[in-house]
Amino acid sequence: MGKQYKNQDYLIKVGKKIAEIRESKSITQEKLQELTGFDTRQIGRIERAETNPSISAIKLIADKLGVKMGEILDFEQL
């Protein structure tokens, strides 16, 4: 099996955007854990760009934060 592709700069931007949206809605990592079913450690790893989340994971987070997935992937505002 080949090595998974990982673009660290992109992961940092995705993580920052998720944290920014979550915080702007006054949602804690613990509340996002309740909403998504992801472990709070996993949410922290996504926000700190320590893991490469799947598209499905990003979609679920976007849905639970009440935003379109495109908002998480829009880095022009960073």
C-alpha positions as CSV (number, residue, x, y, z in Angstrom):
1,M,0.0,0.0,0.0
2,G,1.3,3.4,-0.9
3,K,2.0,6.3,1.4
4,Q,-0.9,8.7,2.0
5,Y,-0.5,12.1,0.4
6,K,-0.4,14.9,3.0
7,N,-0.2,18.6,2.3
8,Q,0.6,20.1,5.7
9,D,0.0,23.7,4.7
10,Y,-3.5,22.7,3.5
11,L,-4.2,20.8,6.7
12,I,-3.1,23.8,8.8
13,K,-5.6,26.0,6.9
14,V,-8.4,23.5,7.3
15,G,-7.8,23.1,11.0
16,K,-7.6,26.8,11.6
17,K,-10.8,27.4,9.7
18,I,-12.7,24.7,11.7
19,A,-11.5,26.2,15.0
20,E,-12.3,29.7,13.8
21,I,-15.9,28.7,12.8
22,R,-16.4,26.6,16.0
23,E,-15.2,29.4,18.3
24,S,-17.3,32.0,16.4
25,K,-20.4,29.9,17.2
26,S,-19.3,29.5,20.9
27,I,-19.0,25.7,20.4
28,T,-16.5,23.9,22.5
29,Q,-14.5,20.9,21.3
30,E,-16.5,18.9,23.8
31,K,-19.8,20.1,22.3
32,L,-18.5,19.3,18.7
33,Q,-17.6,15.9,20.0
34,E,-21.2,15.4,21.1
35,L,-22.5,16.6,17.8
36,T,-20.2,14.6,15.6
37,G,-19.4,11.5,17.6
38,F,-15.7,12.2,17.1
39,D,-13.4,12.0,20.1
40,T,-12.3,15.4,21.4
41,R,-8.7,14.3,20.9
42,Q,-9.5,13.7,17.3
43,I,-11.1,17.1,16.9
44,G,-8.0,18.7,18.5
45,R,-5.7,16.8,16.1
46,I,-7.7,18.0,13.1
47,E,-7.6,21.6,14.4
48,R,-3.8,21.4,15.0
49,A,-3.2,19.7,11.6
50,E,-1.8,16.6,13.3
51,T,-4.0,14.3,11.2
52,N,-5.4,14.2,7.7
53,P,-9.2,14.1,8.0
54,S,-11.3,12.5,5.3
55,I,-13.7,14.5,3.2
56,S,-16.5,12.7,5.0
57,A,-15.2,13.9,8.4
58,I,-14.9,17.5,7.1
59,K,-18.4,17.3,5.7
60,L,-19.8,16.0,9.0
61,I,-18.0,18.8,11.0
62,A,-19.4,21.4,8.5
63,D,-22.9,20.1,8.9
64,K,-22.8,20.1,12.6
65,L,-21.3,23.6,12.7
66,G,-24.1,24.8,10.4
67,V,-21.9,25.8,7.5
68,K,-21.4,24.6,4.0
69,M,-18.3,22.5,3.4
70,G,-17.0,25.2,1.1
71,E,-16.7,27.7,4.0
72,I,-14.2,25.4,5.7
73,L,-12.3,25.1,2.5
74,D,-12.3,28.8,1.7
75,F,-8.8,30.1,2.7
76,E,-8.9,33.5,1.2
77,Q,-10.1,34.9,4.5
78,L,-7.1,33.6,6.4
